[in-house]
Amino acid sequence: MTGPLDFTPQALAREAMELQAKLGAGLGTLREVDDVDYGATAKEEVWRDGKVVLYRYRGDSKPTARVPLLISYALVNRPYMVDLQADRSIVKGLLARGEDVYIIDWGYPDRSDRFLTLEDYIERFLGGAVDHLRKASGLDAINLLGICQGGAFSLCYAALHPDKVRNLVTMVTPVDFQTPDNMLSNWVQAMDVDLFVDTLGNVPADLMNHCYLMLKPFRLNLQKYVGLVDILDDKRAVEDFLRMEKWIFDSPDQAGEAFRQFIKQFYQGNGFVNGGITIGEREVHLGLVEMPVLNIYAEQDHLVPPDASRALKDLVGSDDYTELSFRGGHIGIYVSGRAQVQVPQTIHDWLERRA
């Protein structure tokens, strides 16, 4: 007689044999696995300011879009999640549809960058890249695609320089930083960020990664490695797994002063909602974001809950505002099979209608 879990001697023996076979196959697979890297699309450096580099992606054919599209990613991870591998690349999807795609690589801050501020990142680096593209293209304004924290930076820049941004796309971008389901925000509300930064200087990448992993400790620290056993006999699947792991743990340290300002003004002050975000000597008002806005959020996002992103609708000054909900999580919006079709096509179609 068997129960709901089928814990019979025969079932357990069969499962043990299957596990042994997987582990045995894994020994051969791991010997055959190639060195993995991310970044599938050819690119060239077109502008630089210190460690920060602006790249232009090169597709198989010339872009048909007249207006450059600049991607601004978060500081906490490397930006090539949008171009992870050949069959998981939002960038390739945009290039295939004729977009002229650029991306900012923020680099790896070291101790010499300890006192970089949000003004440096938004006005000097992001603004410098925008101005380079405006000059190179002969246009007054370009299209801007901001992702996660890079979306928050893009909102700030668009509010401060609305004449330089023709269309704004935000993806999994936090706007209301104090929604009840935002666990990361709940953690930092009582944080003494001054003591934290004054003690550490730059914030170590390993510490940041540990915090993100502990948001879903079972899923991100145990379950995915148990699941690895199931694919040990599949070389390509193992390489995909290792590529994702390499990206996750290849994280830059955070420049201390910019981290201090971001936690205080965005997380603790909830400045987009309550006011009080100051970049240099200028205050950010989202009501000045009057260009067309496309806001894409993920329905199962544990880092940027949907309500945190949807708050943008009531804060921007644009009368051309569009929302897209994506069925997936914070990373799935870049790498899932569904995303490869839906996200680039939606962005391209939306931009084309406003060309």
Buried (B, 14 or more C-beta within 10 A) or exposed (E): EEEEEEEEEEEEEEEEEEEEEBEEBBEEBEEEEEEBEBBBBEBEEBBBBEBBBBBBBBBEEEBEBEBBBBBBBBBBBBBBBBBBBEEBBBBBBBBBBBBBBBBBBBBEBEEEBBEBBBBBBBBBBBBBBBBBBBEBBEBEBBBBBBBBBBBBBBBBBBBBBBEBBBBBBBBBBBBBBBBEEBEBBEEBEEEEBEEBBEEBBBBEBEEBBEBBBEEBEEEBEEEBEEEBEEBBBBBEBBBBBBBBBBBBEBBBBBBBBBBBBBBBBBBBBBBBBEEBBBBEEEEBBBEBBBBBBBBBBBEEBBBBBBBBBBBBBEBBBBEBBBBBEBEBBBBBBBBBEEBBEBBBBBBBEBBEEEE
